[in-house]
Amino acid sequence: MYCQFLRIFRSGGKLAESIIIGEWNNIHPLNKEDVGKRLALAAQKVAYGDKDVVYSGPLYQSMKIEGNKTIITFTNIGGGLIAKGGGELKHFAIAGADKKFVWANAKIEDDEVVVWNDEITNPVAVRYAWADNPESANLYNKEGLPVLAFRTDE
């Protein structure tokens, strides 16, 4: 088994994302079972070559600006994007040219995420789950894997 995980690591694959699983004050999550499930998915995909397995949550790909809104695209969306538990997407922030981030509205449209705040008329950057413990971050793929925290600014 160790060799398979080495192959995953060497192939550039992620071993397992622990976002949303961990605690704010400890880098070692107590919820080892879900970390293990994510490791098993990665092994199934990368080490065993199962092309049908979605082993990672969606990854930020690009951002485009349309008026006062940003459209965020992702790779690895699997069966599509969802707001886990229903309701509004949480943990998005947006900034204008002053780079001062404020909480933003966000919604899923055609497997992209539209982000805006009516007070930011010329957005330049978006951040998602950009915190030590973004426990309320709820953007996932339909396979139940979370979108990794990201920022569009440098």
N, CA and C atoms as an extended XYZ file, in Angstrom:
462
Properties=species:S:1:pos:R:3:atomname:S:1:resname:S:1:resid:I:1 pbc="F F F"
N         0.825       -1.192        0.000 N   MET     1
C         0.000        0.000        0.000 CA  MET     1
C         0.870        1.257        0.000 C   MET     1
N         1.973        1.221        0.753 N   TYR     2
C         2.864        2.374        0.826 CA  TYR     2
C         3.354        2.764       -0.572 C   TYR     2
N         3.680        1.767       -1.400 N   CYS     3
C         4.166        2.053       -2.757 CA  CYS     3
C         3.106        2.766       -3.583 C   CYS     3
N         1.834        2.391       -3.438 N   GLN     4
C         0.772        3.042       -4.182 CA  GLN     4
C         0.667        4.514       -3.784 C   GLN     4
N         0.784        4.813       -2.486 N   PHE     5
C         0.703        6.206       -2.064 CA  PHE     5
C         1.910        6.994       -2.547 C   PHE     5
N         3.082        6.332       -2.611 N   LEU     6
C         4.253        7.008       -3.177 CA  LEU     6
C         4.004        7.349       -4.640 C   LEU     6
N         3.381        6.431       -5.378 N   ARG     7
C         3.072        6.701       -6.788 CA  ARG     7
C         2.118        7.876       -6.909 C   ARG     7
N         1.146        7.971       -6.039 N   ILE     8
C         0.220        9.095       -6.062 CA  ILE     8
C         0.993       10.384       -5.853 C   ILE     8
N         1.865       10.395       -4.850 N   PHE     9
C         2.631       11.589       -4.538 CA  PHE     9
C         3.542       11.972       -5.693 C   PHE     9
N         4.253       11.007       -6.236 N   ARG    10
C         5.200       11.284       -7.319 CA  ARG    10
C         4.507       11.690       -8.612 C   ARG    10
N         3.289       11.255       -8.804 N   SER    11
C         2.579       11.606      -10.035 CA  SER    11
C         1.978       13.004       -9.965 C   SER    11
N         2.179       13.694       -8.856 N   GLY    12
C         1.636       15.033       -8.717 CA  GLY    12
C         0.240       15.045       -8.142 C   GLY    12
N        -0.302       13.865       -7.833 N   GLY    13
C        -1.630       13.811       -7.259 CA  GLY    13
C        -1.616       14.261       -5.810 C   GLY    13
N        -2.733       14.738       -5.356 N   LYS    14
C        -2.846       15.107       -3.954 CA  LYS    14
C        -3.109       13.848       -3.153 C   LYS    14
N        -2.531       13.764       -1.989 N   LEU    15
C        -2.811       12.600       -1.155 CA  LEU    15
C        -4.232       12.659       -0.636 C   LEU    15
N        -4.589       13.762        0.002 N   ALA    16
C        -5.962       13.939        0.466 CA  ALA    16
C        -6.121       15.357        0.965 C   ALA    16
N        -7.247       15.955        0.657 N   GLU    17
C        -7.535       17.276        1.201 CA  GLU    17
C        -8.197       17.081        2.549 C   GLU    17
N        -7.782       17.877        3.508 N   SER    18
C        -8.416       17.763        4.821 CA  SER    18
C        -9.205       19.022        5.160 C   SER    18
N        -9.487       19.864        4.148 N   ILE    19
C       -10.286       21.058        4.395 CA  ILE    19
C       -11.658       20.628        4.916 C   ILE    19
N       -12.172       21.337        5.850 N   ILE    20
C       -13.454       21.125        6.500 CA  ILE    20
C       -13.417       19.956        7.493 C   ILE    20
N       -12.416       19.097        7.429 N   ILE    21
C       -12.331       17.956        8.329 CA  ILE    21
C       -11.619       18.339        9.622 C   ILE    21
N       -10.670       19.262        9.537 N   GLY    22
C        -9.808       19.570       10.668 CA  GLY    22
C       -10.423       20.502       11.696 C   GLY    22
N        -9.609       20.824       12.671 N   GLU    23
C        -9.986       21.749       13.730 CA  GLU    23
C        -9.153       23.017       13.569 C   GLU    23
N        -9.633       24.116       14.070 N   TRP    24
C        -8.968       25.405       13.883 CA  TRP    24
C        -7.606       25.453       14.565 C   TRP    24
N        -7.391       24.663       15.601 N   ASN    25
C        -6.165       24.778       16.375 CA  ASN    25
C        -5.255       23.560       16.270 C   ASN    25
N        -5.451       22.722       15.265 N   ASN    26
C        -4.684       21.496       15.176 CA  ASN    26
C        -4.559       21.078       13.715 C   ASN    26
N        -3.327       20.924       13.228 N   ILE    27
C        -3.154       20.534       11.823 CA  ILE    27
C        -3.411       19.041       11.607 C   ILE    27
N        -3.558       18.286       12.685 N   HIS    28
C        -3.836       16.859       12.590 CA  HIS    28
C        -5.318       16.630       12.883 C   HIS    28
N        -6.122       16.408       11.839 N   PRO    29
C        -7.561       16.270       12.074 CA  PRO    29
C        -7.890       15.054       12.938 C   PRO    29
N        -8.861       15.229       13.817 N   LEU    30
C        -9.337       14.111       14.634 CA  LEU    30
C       -10.153       13.139       13.789 C   LEU    30
N       -10.771       13.638       12.728 N   ASN    31
C       -11.613       12.823       11.854 CA  ASN    31
C       -10.730       12.075       10.847 C   ASN    31
N       -10.089       11.034       11.301 N   LYS    32
C        -9.180       10.251       10.451 CA  LYS    32
C        -9.943        9.421        9.408 C   LYS    32
N       -11.175        9.050        9.716 N   GLU    33
C       -11.943        8.202        8.806 CA  GLU    33
C       -12.162        8.896        7.459 C   GLU    33
N       -12.592       10.164        7.473 N   ASP    34
C       -12.820       10.864        6.208 CA  ASP    34
C       -11.520       11.127        5.460 C   ASP    34
N       -10.430       11.393        6.173 N   VAL    35
C        -9.130       11.538        5.514 CA  VAL    35
C        -8.766       10.219        4.835 C   VAL    35
N        -8.999        9.107        5.532 N   GLY    36
C        -8.716        7.797        4.960 CA  GLY    36
C        -9.541        7.510        3.716 C   GLY    36
N       -10.814        7.913        3.737 N   LYS    37
C       -11.666        7.722        2.557 CA  LYS    37
C       -11.129        8.516        1.372 C   LYS    37
N       -10.668        9.744        1.633 N   ARG    38
C       -10.112       10.559        0.546 CA  ARG    38
C        -8.801        9.969        0.034 C   ARG    38
N        -7.986        9.430        0.922 N   LEU    39
C        -6.756        8.752        0.493 CA  LEU    39
C        -7.085        7.540       -0.371 C   LEU    39
N        -8.105        6.790        0.017 N   ALA    40
C        -8.496        5.610       -0.751 CA  ALA    40
C        -8.968        5.995       -2.151 C   ALA    40
N        -9.709        7.091       -2.270 N   LEU    41
C       -10.140        7.556       -3.591 CA  LEU    41
C        -8.938        7.922       -4.458 C   LEU    41
N        -7.961        8.605       -3.853 N   ALA    42
C        -6.762        8.982       -4.596 CA  ALA    42
C        -6.008        7.738       -5.067 C   ALA    42
N        -5.899        6.737       -4.208 N   ALA    43
C        -5.227        5.495       -4.593 CA  ALA    43
C        -5.977        4.797       -5.718 C   ALA    43
N        -7.287        4.764       -5.607 N   GLN    44
C        -8.103        4.113       -6.631 CA  GLN    44
C        -7.908        4.788       -7.986 C   GLN    44
N        -7.851        6.105       -8.009 N   LYS    45
C        -7.724        6.865       -9.251 CA  LYS    45
C        -6.304        6.805       -9.807 C   LYS    45
N        -5.342        7.191       -8.990 N   VAL    46
C        -3.981        7.381       -9.490 CA  VAL    46
C        -3.190        6.084       -9.509 C   VAL    46
N        -3.174        5.365       -8.410 N   ALA    47
C        -2.347        4.162       -8.341 CA  ALA    47
C        -2.952        2.997       -9.114 C   ALA    47
N        -4.283        2.881       -9.065 N   TYR    48
C        -4.918        1.757       -9.735 CA  TYR    48
C        -5.520        2.121      -11.089 C   TYR    48
N        -5.464        3.382      -11.462 N   GLY    49
C        -5.867        3.796      -12.800 CA  GLY    49
C        -7.360        3.784      -13.072 C   GLY    49
N        -8.184        3.863      -12.053 N   ASP    50
C        -9.634        3.864      -12.254 CA  ASP    50
C       -10.066        5.232      -12.772 C   ASP    50
N       -10.346        5.301      -14.072 N   LYS    51
C       -10.653        6.577      -14.722 CA  LYS    51
C       -12.008        7.150      -14.343 C   LYS    51
N       -12.877        6.345      -13.754 N   ASP    52
C       -14.214        6.805      -13.391 CA  ASP    52
C       -14.294        7.425      -11.996 C   ASP    52
N       -13.229        7.333      -11.225 N   VAL    53
C       -13.245        7.823       -9.850 CA  VAL    53
C       -12.915        9.313       -9.802 C   VAL    53
N       -13.747       10.062       -9.105 N   VAL    54
C       -13.453       11.463       -8.811 CA  VAL    54
C       -12.781       11.444       -7.445 C   VAL    54
N       -11.510       11.815       -7.397 N   TYR    55
C       -10.753       11.651       -6.160 CA  TYR    55
C       -10.411       12.964       -5.468 C   TYR    55
N       -10.779       14.072       -6.085 N   SER    56
C       -10.433       15.368       -5.516 CA  SER    56
C       -11.621       16.300       -5.665 C   SER    56
N       -11.682       17.248       -4.772 N   GLY    57
C       -12.687       18.283       -4.927 CA  GLY    57
C       -12.321       19.191       -6.082 C   GLY    57
N       -13.258       20.018       -6.526 N   PRO    58
C       -12.979       20.961       -7.606 CA  PRO    58
C       -11.828       21.895       -7.250 C   PRO    58
N       -11.062       22.249       -8.255 N   LEU    59
C        -9.911       23.134       -8.095 CA  LEU    59
C       -10.138       24.412       -8.894 C   LEU    59
N        -9.811       25.544       -8.296 N   TYR    60
C        -9.933       26.825       -8.989 CA  TYR    60
C        -9.142       26.767      -10.291 C   TYR    60
N        -9.764       27.245      -11.389 N   GLN    61
C        -9.098       27.283      -12.687 CA  GLN    61
C        -8.890       28.714      -13.161 C   GLN    61
N        -9.976       29.501      -13.193 N   SER    62
C        -9.833       30.856      -13.726 CA  SER    62
C       -10.968       31.748      -13.242 C   SER    62
N       -10.761       33.045      -13.451 N   MET    63
C       -11.764       34.048      -13.095 CA  MET    63
C       -11.897       35.015      -14.248 C   MET    63
N       -13.132       35.367      -14.571 N   LYS    64
C       -13.352       36.450      -15.528 CA  LYS    64
C       -14.325       37.438      -14.911 C   LYS    64
N       -14.200       38.685      -15.309 N   ILE    65
C       -15.020       39.752      -14.740 CA  ILE    65
C       -16.041       40.196      -15.773 C   ILE    65
N       -17.287       40.277      -15.336 N   GLU    66
C       -18.377       40.783      -16.175 CA  GLU    66
C       -19.141       41.814      -15.360 C   GLU    66
N       -18.879       43.087      -15.621 N   GLY    67
C       -19.511       44.158      -14.859 CA  GLY    67
C       -19.031       44.140      -13.426 C   GLY    67
N       -19.986       44.042      -12.483 N   ASN    68
C       -19.606       44.009      -11.068 CA  ASN    68
C       -19.553       42.577      -10.515 C   ASN    68
N       -19.545       41.601      -11.410 N   LYS    69
C       -19.529       40.198      -10.987 CA  LYS    69
C       -18.291       39.495      -11.519 C   LYS    69
N       -17.883       38.467      -10.799 N   THR    70
C       -16.800       37.610      -11.271 CA  THR    70
C       -17.378       36.228      -11.513 C   THR    70
N       -16.873       35.562      -12.530 N   ILE    71
C       -17.285       34.201      -12.825 CA  ILE    71
C       -16.066       33.318      -12.613 C   ILE    71
N       -16.218       32.358      -11.702 N   ILE    72
C       -15.131       31.464      -11.328 CA  ILE    72
C       -15.365       30.103      -11.974 C   ILE    72
N       -14.330       29.578      -12.634 N   THR    73
C       -14.416       28.239      -13.224 CA  THR    73
C       -13.468       27.303      -12.484 C   THR    73
N       -13.779       26.024      -12.564 N   PHE    74
C       -13.047       24.995      -11.839 CA  PHE    74
C       -12.717       23.828      -12.748 C   PHE    74
N       -11.683       23.100      -12.377 N   THR    75
C       -11.425       21.787      -12.965 CA  THR    75
C       -11.896       20.762      -11.941 C   THR    75
N       -11.983       19.518      -12.362 N   ASN    76
C       -12.281       18.433      -11.431 CA  ASN    76
C       -13.653       18.568      -10.769 C   ASN    76
N       -14.645       19.020      -11.530 N   ILE    77
C       -15.951       19.238      -10.892 CA  ILE    77
C       -16.764       17.958      -10.740 C   ILE    77
N       -16.302       16.859      -11.305 N   GLY    78
C       -17.046       15.606      -11.184 CA  GLY    78
C       -18.422       15.743      -11.792 C   GLY    78
N       -19.455       15.383      -11.030 N   GLY    79
C       -20.830       15.440      -11.514 CA  GLY    79
C       -21.446       16.831      -11.467 C   GLY    79
N       -20.708       17.816      -10.972 N   GLY    80
C       -21.210       19.183      -10.903 CA  GLY    80
C       -21.018       19.781       -9.526 C   GLY    80
N       -21.254       21.062       -9.427 N   LEU    81
C       -21.087       21.800       -8.178 CA  LEU    81
C       -22.394       21.848       -7.392 C   LEU    81
N       -22.271       21.824       -6.060 N   ILE    82
C       -23.442       21.943       -5.192 CA  ILE    82
C       -23.081       22.783       -3.964 C   ILE    82
N       -24.105       23.322       -3.337 N   ALA    83
C       -23.960       23.934       -2.018 CA  ALA    83
C       -24.344       22.845       -1.022 C   ALA    83
N       -23.364       22.294       -0.319 N   LYS    84
C       -23.631       21.186        0.600 CA  LYS    84
C       -24.612       21.637        1.671 C   LYS    84
N       -25.646       20.858        1.844 N   GLY    85
C       -26.679       21.187        2.811 CA  GLY    85
C       -27.723       22.151        2.269 C   GLY    85
N       -27.578       22.556        1.015 N   GLY    86
C       -28.518       23.504        0.410 CA  GLY    86
C       -28.254       24.921        0.878 C   GLY    86
N       -29.060       25.817        0.457 N   GLY    87
C       -28.928       27.215        0.869 CA  GLY    87
C       -27.869       27.975        0.093 C   GLY    87
N       -27.474       29.095        0.660 N   GLU    88
C       -26.523       29.995        0.005 CA  GLU    88
C       -25.099       29.472        0.132 C   GLU    88
N       -24.274       29.808       -0.866 N   LEU    89
C       -22.849       29.521       -0.754 CA  LEU    89
C       -22.246       30.463        0.274 C   LEU    89
N       -21.308       29.952        1.036 N   LYS    90
C       -20.690       30.728        2.110 CA  LYS    90
C       -19.181       30.798        1.921 C   LYS    90
N       -18.577       31.732        2.598 N   HIS    91
C       -17.126       31.892        2.690 CA  HIS    91
C       -16.477       32.463        1.434 C   HIS    91
N       -17.229       33.217        0.644 N   PHE    92
C       -16.647       33.939       -0.480 CA  PHE    92
C       -16.425       35.392       -0.080 C   PHE    92
N       -15.306       35.949       -0.513 N   ALA    93
C       -15.004       37.363       -0.295 CA  ALA    93
C       -14.535       37.941       -1.619 C   ALA    93
N       -14.771       39.232       -1.812 N   ILE    94
C       -14.438       39.899       -3.065 CA  ILE    94
C       -13.796       41.244       -2.746 C   ILE    94
N       -12.926       41.701       -3.636 N   ALA    95
C       -12.248       42.986       -3.426 CA  ALA    95
C       -12.212       43.777       -4.715 C   ALA    95
N       -12.211       45.093       -4.547 N   GLY    96
C       -12.012       46.008       -5.663 CA  GLY    96
C       -10.534       46.360       -5.748 C   GLY    96
N       -10.231       47.440       -6.448 N   ALA    97
C        -8.848       47.858       -6.669 CA  ALA    97
C        -8.100       48.149       -5.370 C   ALA    97
N        -8.817       48.518       -4.321 N   ASP    98
C        -8.168       48.814       -3.034 CA  ASP    98
C        -7.713       47.550       -2.297 C   ASP    98
N        -8.068       46.375       -2.815 N   LYS    99
C        -7.703       45.067       -2.249 CA  LYS    99
C        -8.257       44.840       -0.837 C   LYS    99
N        -9.312       45.552       -0.486 N   LYS   100
C        -9.984       45.319        0.792 CA  LYS   100
C       -11.121       44.334        0.561 C   LYS   100
N       -10.975       43.161        1.129 N   PHE   101
C       -11.953       42.100        0.913 CA  PHE   101
C       -13.170       42.278        1.809 C   PHE   101
N       -14.336       42.048        1.212 N   VAL   102
C       -15.606       42.078        1.936 CA  VAL   102
C       -16.350       40.789        1.595 C   VAL   102
N       -17.248       40.381        2.494 N   TRP   103
C       -18.027       39.176        2.219 CA  TRP   103
C       -18.859       39.378        0.964 C   TRP   103
N       -19.025       38.294        0.232 N   ALA   104
C       -19.684       38.375       -1.069 CA  ALA   104
C       -20.839       37.390       -1.165 C   ALA   104
N       -21.729       37.694       -2.089 N   ASN   105
C       -22.776       36.766       -2.496 CA  ASN   105
C       -22.162       35.835       -3.533 C   ASN   105
N       -22.660       34.634       -3.598 N   ALA   106
C       -22.175       33.687       -4.602 CA  ALA   106
C       -23.290       32.716       -4.939 C   ALA   106
N       -23.337       32.336       -6.216 N   LYS   107
C       -24.321       31.325       -6.633 CA  LYS   107
C       -23.729       30.495       -7.760 C   LYS   107
N       -24.208       29.281       -7.849 N   ILE   108
C       -23.765       28.355       -8.884 CA  ILE   108
C       -24.622       28.571      -10.119 C   ILE   108
N       -23.956       28.742      -11.260 N   GLU   109
C       -24.635       28.828      -12.553 CA  GLU   109
C       -23.851       28.010      -13.562 C   GLU   109
N       -24.451       26.955      -14.072 N   ASP   110
C       -23.824       26.121      -15.104 CA  ASP   110
C       -22.419       25.663      -14.727 C   ASP   110
N       -22.259       25.119      -13.540 N   ASP   111
C       -20.977       24.605      -13.045 CA  ASP   111
C       -19.877       25.661      -12.970 C   ASP   111
N       -20.278       26.894      -12.846 N   GLU   112
C       -19.375       27.996      -12.524 CA  GLU   112
C       -19.976       28.682      -11.300 C   GLU   112
N       -19.201       29.526      -10.655 N   VAL   113
C       -19.709       30.264       -9.510 CA  VAL   113
C       -19.617       31.752       -9.813 C   VAL   113
N       -20.738       32.437       -9.677 N   VAL   114
C       -20.813       33.880       -9.872 CA  VAL   114
C       -20.702       34.520       -8.494 C   VAL   114
N       -19.775       35.479       -8.353 N   VAL   115
C       -19.501       36.111       -7.059 CA  VAL   115
C       -19.639       37.614       -7.213 C   VAL   115
N       -20.306       38.264       -6.231 N   TRP   116
C       -20.475       39.708       -6.285 CA  TRP   116
C       -20.813       40.278       -4.921 C   TRP   116
N       -20.615       41.557       -4.801 N   ASN   117
C       -21.091       42.353       -3.677 CA  ASN   117
C       -21.508       43.673       -4.301 C   ASN   117
N       -22.725       44.117       -4.065 N   ASP   118
C       -23.252       45.312       -4.731 CA  ASP   118
C       -22.425       46.564       -4.462 C   ASP   118
N       -21.634       46.565       -3.385 N   GLU   119
C       -20.800       47.728       -3.078 CA  GLU   119
C       -19.477       47.732       -3.835 C   GLU   119
N       -19.108       46.612       -4.435 N   ILE   120
C       -17.867       46.514       -5.221 CA  ILE   120
C       -18.263       46.577       -6.694 C   ILE   120
N       -18.030       47.730       -7.308 N   THR   121
C       -18.461       47.914       -8.700 CA  THR   121
C       -17.429       47.430       -9.715 C   THR   121
N       -16.159       47.402       -9.330 N   ASN   122
C       -15.097       46.933      -10.231 CA  ASN   122
C       -14.246       45.889       -9.516 C   ASN   122
N       -14.725       44.650       -9.445 N   PRO   123
C       -13.986       43.627       -8.702 CA  PRO   123
C       -12.665       43.265       -9.375 C   PRO   123
N       -11.684       42.920       -8.543 N   VAL   124
C       -10.385       42.491       -9.077 CA  VAL   124
C        -9.939       41.143       -8.518 C   VAL   124
N       -10.519       40.711       -7.394 N   ALA   125
C       -10.055       39.462       -6.787 CA  ALA   125
C       -11.163       38.826       -5.950 C   ALA   125
N       -11.072       37.507       -5.843 N   VAL   126
C       -12.013       36.713       -5.050 CA  VAL   126
C       -11.200       35.744       -4.203 C   VAL   126
N       -11.700       35.480       -3.007 N   ARG   127
C       -11.130       34.442       -2.151 CA  ARG   127
C       -12.262       33.550       -1.663 C   ARG   127
N       -11.922       32.268       -1.506 N   TYR   128
C       -12.896       31.308       -0.989 CA  TYR   128
C       -12.249       30.495        0.129 C   TYR   128
N       -12.953       30.397        1.239 N   ALA   129
C       -12.512       29.594        2.384 CA  ALA   129
C       -11.119       30.015        2.847 C   ALA   129
N       -10.836       31.301        2.752 N   TRP   130
C        -9.514       31.825        3.076 CA  TRP   130
C        -9.458       32.148        4.560 C   TRP   130
N        -9.344       31.084        5.372 N   ALA   131
C        -9.336       31.230        6.823 CA  ALA   131
C        -8.656       30.006        7.427 C   ALA   131
N        -8.265       30.119        8.694 N   ASP   132
C        -7.648       28.983        9.375 CA  ASP   132
C        -8.604       27.804        9.484 C   ASP   132
N        -9.857       28.077        9.688 N   ASN   133
C       -10.837       27.007        9.850 CA  ASN   133
C       -12.155       27.410        9.187 C   ASN   133
N       -12.240       27.241        7.880 N   PRO   134
C       -13.448       27.666        7.161 CA  PRO   134
C       -14.576       26.652        7.273 C   PRO   134
N       -14.980       26.356        8.513 N   GLU   135
C       -15.904       25.250        8.737 CA  GLU   135
C       -17.256       25.413        8.059 C   GLU   135
N       -17.669       26.635        7.746 N   SER   136
C       -18.972       26.797        7.093 CA  SER   136
C       -18.860       26.857        5.567 C   SER   136
N       -17.656       26.693        5.034 N   ALA   137
C       -17.484       26.665        3.577 CA  ALA   137
C       -18.267       25.476        3.034 C   ALA   137
N       -19.106       25.714        2.033 N   ASN   138
C       -20.029       24.647        1.626 CA  ASN   138
C       -20.092       24.390        0.127 C   ASN   138
N       -19.077       24.779       -0.625 N   LEU   139
C       -19.044       24.486       -2.059 CA  LEU   139
C       -18.356       23.145       -2.268 C   LEU   139
N       -19.079       22.202       -2.852 N   TYR   140
C       -18.619       20.825       -3.045 CA  TYR   140
C       -18.945       20.369       -4.467 C   TYR   140
N       -18.396       19.225       -4.844 N   ASN   141
C       -18.903       18.571       -6.052 CA  ASN   141
C       -19.957       17.560       -5.611 C   ASN   141
N       -20.689       17.022       -6.556 N   LYS   142
C       -21.782       16.101       -6.229 CA  LYS   142
C       -21.288       14.801       -5.613 C   LYS   142
N       -19.993       14.528       -5.770 N   GLU   143
C       -19.417       13.336       -5.155 CA  GLU   143
C       -19.099       13.546       -3.673 C   GLU   143
N       -19.342       14.757       -3.169 N   GLY   144
C       -19.145       15.028       -1.749 CA  GLY   144
C       -17.761       15.500       -1.362 C   GLY   144
N       -16.984       15.956       -2.337 N   LEU   145
C       -15.633       16.444       -2.054 CA  LEU   145
C       -15.613       17.972       -2.137 C   LEU   145
N       -14.990       18.623       -1.151 N   PRO   146
C       -15.043       20.089       -1.079 CA  PRO   146
C       -14.114       20.769       -2.075 C   PRO   146
N       -14.519       21.970       -2.480 N   VAL   147
C       -13.636       22.841       -3.260 CA  VAL   147
C       -12.519       23.285       -2.332 C   VAL   147
N       -11.302       23.228       -2.812 N   LEU   148
C       -10.171       23.677       -2.004 CA  LEU   148
C       -10.175       25.188       -1.877 C   LEU   148
N        -9.698       25.676       -0.737 N   ALA   149
C        -9.572       27.116       -0.540 CA  ALA   149
C        -8.730       27.696       -1.683 C   ALA   149
N        -9.105       28.896       -2.139 N   PHE   150
C        -8.323       29.531       -3.202 CA  PHE   150
C        -8.416       31.034       -3.109 C   PHE   150
N        -7.499       31.662       -3.811 N   ARG   151
C        -7.511       33.108       -3.987 CA  ARG   151
C        -7.136       33.391       -5.431 C   ARG   151
N        -7.737       34.418       -6.006 N   THR   152
C        -7.428       34.754       -7.398 CA  THR   152
C        -6.370       35.834       -7.481 C   THR   152
N        -6.092       36.508       -6.355 N   ASP   153
C        -5.023       37.524       -6.344 CA  ASP   153
C        -3.700       36.841       -6.024 C   ASP   153
N        -2.633       37.588       -6.225 N   GLU   154
C        -1.297       36.998       -6.009 CA  GLU   154
C        -0.851       37.162       -4.583 C   GLU   154
